[in-house]
Amino acid sequence: MPPAFVHRITKYDPADRDDRGHYTGAEETVSDHGPVEAAYLAAVTAFADASGIDRLEIREPAVAGFVHFGAEPPVEGHGLGLLFPPDLTGYHDGAEVSLPVALELVRAMLRDQGVWCRLEAGGTFTVHVGWDQYVYVGSDRPCTDAVARTWELGLFPEPMAASPYAAELEEPGNTQTADEDFWTHVQTELASRQALLLEETCVRGAARWHRLTAENLDAVRAGLGPRALLTVWPDLTADVDTVLAGLPEEGSVELVWEAPDGTIGHAIVHDTDHERLAILVAGARAACALPVHVDDHHPLLCAVLPDSDGVLRARW
């Protein structure tokens, strides 16, 4: 169950809202990267302190993919450069971070720098950052002093029935567990196909790709990230020229290829990118084109890694 006490924290005066609740005042919808942003972080800190929270869990982490909807331009590293290494190790579903790191994640989300996640402490405390500088803090306590502190900071804490970003409001996602039965199916596919393509997603918008064979399956499996969404596709084809010639004249696809050194590259290809792409994949050993939209996906297998106790906790 989500926390019982939820407040929407904003810099928008409720007196400047119309009868539908839409803000009509003069406040900008982007972060000032200064005192107002600092006030948001101080307000979240006040609620965390009042709730007895000093660590939070990252849930449903994401980074900007090929489409960036943020109000500010994306930055290198998605705003995570000072928090996590370039390969995003440590930024995954279920990772526990200290309150100072959680506040930096809130800062990056307020700046629309390309990163988003829910921050939770079980069912007792949540922090969700929405569009246009809207922050939703939930607690199992009324946090009266934190509410007063937020007013003192010049922000407006408004009680809400629930956060619109609560995971409980979303449709259930992939609930297939990548258990031993799943890996048996992978082995069966390998026996008939000789090789497969595995898409490993620990962070939305940042997949890793592996070309699976019977010989490297155990090694790849041992290196998979926590709670990863695993999508198994047919193998790449060695006829790279045919793959390139078959790219659509309109729309987008995801091109995956094996470089001469054996590494797997991938890129979203638009109808205007074909000349640049030919240079990018020069010398590729094999390639394939996959649909961008989930509704068009038809993988061979798809499942989610459980935790070490065998329980599936990721919400894909």
C-alpha positions in Angstrom: 0.0 0.0 0.0 1.2 3.5 -0.7 1.8 6.0 2.2 -1.3 7.4 3.7 -0.2 11.1 3.8 0.8 12.6 0.4 1.7 16.2 -0.3 2.2 18.0 -3.6 5.1 20.4 -3.2 5.4 23.2 -5.7 6.5 26.8 -6.1 3.0 27.6 -7.6 0.7 29.6 -5.3 -2.7 27.8 -5.2 -4.3 31.3 -5.4 -3.1 31.5 -9.0 -5.0 28.4 -10.2 -8.2 28.4 -12.2 -11.3 26.5 -11.4 -9.8 23.4 -13.1 -6.6 23.6 -10.9 -4.4 24.8 -13.8 -1.7 27.3 -12.7 -2.2 30.7 -14.3 0.6 32.7 -12.6 4.0 33.9 -13.8 6.3 31.2 -12.3 8.6 29.5 -14.8 8.1 25.7 -15.2 11.9 25.0 -15.2 14.3 24.9 -12.3 16.1 28.1 -11.4 19.2 26.0 -10.5 19.4 28.2 -7.4 17.4 29.2 -4.3 14.0 27.8 -5.4 15.6 24.5 -6.3 17.4 24.4 -3.0 14.1 25.0 -1.3 12.6 21.9 -3.0 15.5 19.8 -1.7 15.2 21.3 1.8 11.5 20.5 1.8 12.1 16.8 0.8 14.8 16.6 3.5 12.3 17.9 6.1 9.7 15.3 5.2 12.4 12.5 5.2 13.6 13.6 8.6 10.1 13.8 10.0 9.5 10.3 8.6 12.8 8.9 10.1 14.2 8.1 6.6 17.9 8.4 5.8 18.1 5.9 2.9 15.8 5.4 -0.1 15.5 2.7 -2.8 15.7 3.5 -6.5 12.7 2.1 -8.4 12.0 2.0 -12.1 15.2 4.0 -13.1 15.2 5.5 -16.5 17.4 7.8 -18.7 16.6 9.7 -21.8 16.5 7.5 -24.8 16.3 8.5 -28.4 13.4 10.9 -27.5 14.0 13.5 -24.9 10.9 15.2 -23.5 12.6 17.3 -20.8 12.1 21.1 -20.6 15.9 21.6 -20.6 18.4 20.2 -23.0 19.8 16.8 -22.1 23.3 16.7 -20.6 26.1 14.2 -20.8 25.6 11.4 -18.3 21.9 12.3 -17.9 22.8 14.3 -14.8 24.2 11.2 -13.1 27.9 11.9 -13.8 28.8 12.8 -10.2 26.7 9.9 -8.7 27.3 6.8 -10.8 30.0 5.6 -13.3 29.4 6.0 -17.0 28.0 2.4 -17.3 25.4 3.3 -14.7 26.6 0.6 -12.3 24.7 1.1 -9.0 21.8 2.9 -10.7 19.2 0.1 -11.0 15.9 -1.0 -9.6 16.2 -1.9 -6.0 19.5 0.0 -5.4 19.6 1.6 -2.0 21.1 5.1 -1.7 21.7 7.6 1.1 19.4 10.6 1.5 22.1 13.0 0.1 22.4 10.9 -3.1 18.6 10.7 -3.4 18.4 14.5 -3.1 20.9 14.8 -6.0 18.6 12.5 -8.0 15.7 14.8 -7.2 17.9 17.7 -8.4 18.6 16.0 -11.7 14.9 15.3 -12.2 13.9 18.9 -11.4 16.4 20.0 -14.0 14.9 17.5 -16.6 18.5 16.3 -17.4 17.3 13.0 -18.7 17.1 10.9 -15.6 13.9 9.7 -13.8 13.1 7.2 -11.1 10.8 6.7 -8.1 12.4 7.0 -4.7 10.9 4.8 -2.0 11.3 3.4 1.4 9.0 0.4 1.4 5.4 1.6 1.9 6.4 4.3 4.4 8.0 7.0 2.3 8.0 8.0 -1.4 9.3 10.9 -3.5 8.1 11.3 -7.1 9.1 14.2 -9.4 6.7 15.0 -12.1 6.6 17.5 -15.0 7.0 21.3 -14.5 8.5 21.3 -11.0 5.8 19.2 -9.3 7.1 17.0 -6.5 5.0 14.5 -4.6 6.1 13.3 -1.2 4.3 10.5 0.6 4.8 9.4 4.2 3.1 7.1 6.7 3.2 10.1 9.1 1.4 13.4 8.9 4.7 15.3 9.0 3.2 18.4 10.4 6.5 20.1 11.1 7.7 19.3 7.6 4.6 20.9 6.1 5.3 24.0 8.2 8.9 24.1 7.1 7.9 23.8 3.5 5.7 26.9 3.9 8.7 28.7 5.5 10.8 27.8 2.5 8.4 29.7 0.2 6.9 26.6 -1.3 3.3 25.3 -1.2 2.6 21.8 0.3 -0.9 20.7 -0.7 -2.4 17.5 0.7 -3.3 15.0 -2.0 -5.2 11.7 -2.0 -2.3 10.0 -3.8 0.7 10.7 -6.0 -0.2 10.5 -9.7 3.1 8.7 -10.2 2.3 6.0 -7.7 3.3 2.6 -9.1 0.0 1.2 -7.9 -1.8 3.3 -10.5 0.1 1.7 -13.5 -1.0 -1.3 -15.4 0.9 -4.5 -14.5 3.9 -5.0 -16.7 6.0 -8.1 -17.5 5.5 -10.6 -14.7 7.4 -13.5 -16.4 10.3 -14.6 -14.1 13.7 -15.4 -15.7 13.9 -18.6 -13.7 15.4 -21.9 -14.6 12.5 -22.8 -16.9 13.3 -19.6 -18.8 16.9 -20.5 -19.2 16.0 -24.0 -20.3 13.9 -22.4 -23.1 16.9 -20.2 -24.0 19.0 -23.3 -24.3 16.4 -25.0 -26.4 16.3 -22.1 -28.8 20.1 -22.1 -28.9 20.2 -25.8 -29.8 18.1 -25.1 -32.9 19.3 -21.7 -33.9 23.0 -21.8 -32.9 23.0 -18.2 -31.7 20.6 -15.6 -30.3 20.5 -11.9 -29.5 19.8 -10.9 -25.9 18.7 -7.4 -25.0 19.5 -6.7 -21.3 17.7 -3.6 -19.8 18.5 -2.6 -16.2 17.6 1.0 -16.9 14.9 2.2 -19.2 16.5 3.9 -22.2 19.9 2.2 -21.7 20.0 -1.4 -22.9 23.0 -3.7 -23.3 23.2 -6.3 -26.0 24.7 -9.7 -26.1 25.1 -12.3 -28.9 24.4 -15.6 -27.2 25.9 -19.0 -28.0 25.9 -22.2 -26.1 29.6 -21.6 -25.2 29.1 -18.1 -23.7 25.6 -18.4 -22.2 26.8 -19.1 -18.6 29.3 -16.2 -18.7 26.7 -13.7 -20.1 24.2 -14.9 -17.6 26.6 -14.4 -14.7 27.2 -10.8 -15.7 23.6 -9.6 -16.0 22.6 -6.7 -14.0 20.1 -6.8 -11.0 16.4 -7.1 -11.9 17.1 -6.8 -15.6 14.4 -7.1 -18.2 15.7 -9.8 -20.6 14.4 -9.9 -24.2 15.6 -12.7 -26.5 15.5 -12.0 -30.3 16.6 -14.1 -33.3 20.3 -13.8 -34.1 21.9 -11.1 -36.2 22.3 -11.9 -39.9 25.7 -11.8 -41.7 24.1 -10.1 -44.7 24.6 -6.6 -43.4 24.0 -5.0 -46.9 20.5 -6.6 -47.1 19.6 -5.3 -43.6 20.7 -1.7 -44.5 18.9 -1.9 -47.8 15.7 -2.9 -46.0 15.6 0.0 -43.6 12.3 1.9 -43.9 12.1 5.1 -45.9 9.8 6.5 -43.2 9.8 6.1 -39.5 12.4 4.7 -37.1 13.9 1.3 -36.2 16.6 0.1 -33.8 19.6 -1.2 -35.7 21.8 -3.7 -33.8 25.2 -4.8 -35.2 28.3 -6.7 -34.3 31.4 -4.5 -34.9 34.7 -6.0 -36.2 36.0 -6.3 -32.7 33.0 -8.4 -31.6 31.3 -5.7 -29.5 27.6 -5.1 -30.1 26.5 -1.6 -31.1 22.9 -0.3 -31.4 21.3 2.9 -32.5 17.9 4.3 -33.3 17.8 5.0 -37.0 15.5 7.6 -38.5 14.7 7.9 -42.2 17.2 10.7 -42.6 20.1 8.8 -41.0 20.9 6.2 -43.6 24.1 7.8 -45.0 25.5 8.5 -41.5 24.6 4.9 -40.5 26.5 3.4 -43.4 29.7 5.0 -42.0 28.8 4.0 -38.4 28.4 0.3 -39.2 31.3 0.0 -41.7 32.9 -3.4 -41.4 30.1 -4.8 -39.3 30.1 -8.6 -39.1 26.3 -8.9 -38.7 23.2 -6.8 -38.1 19.5 -6.7 -37.7 16.7 -4.1 -37.5 14.2 -4.3 -34.7 11.0 -2.3 -34.1 11.1 0.7 -31.9 7.6 0.6 -30.5 6.7 -2.0 -27.9 3.4 -2.8 -29.5 5.4 -4.0 -32.5 7.8 -6.2 -30.5 7.6 -10.0 -31.1 10.6 -11.4 -29.3 11.2 -15.1 -28.9 11.3 -14.8 -25.1 10.9 -12.0 -22.5 11.3 -12.2 -18.7 12.7 -10.4 -15.7 15.5 -11.4 -13.4 14.3 -12.2 -9.9 16.2 -11.3 -6.7 18.7 -13.8 -5.2 15.8 -15.3 -3.2 13.9 -16.1 -6.3 11.2 -13.4 -5.8 10.4 -11.1 -8.7 10.2 -7.5 -7.3 11.0 -5.4 -10.4 8.0 -3.7 -11.9 8.6 -3.7 -15.7 
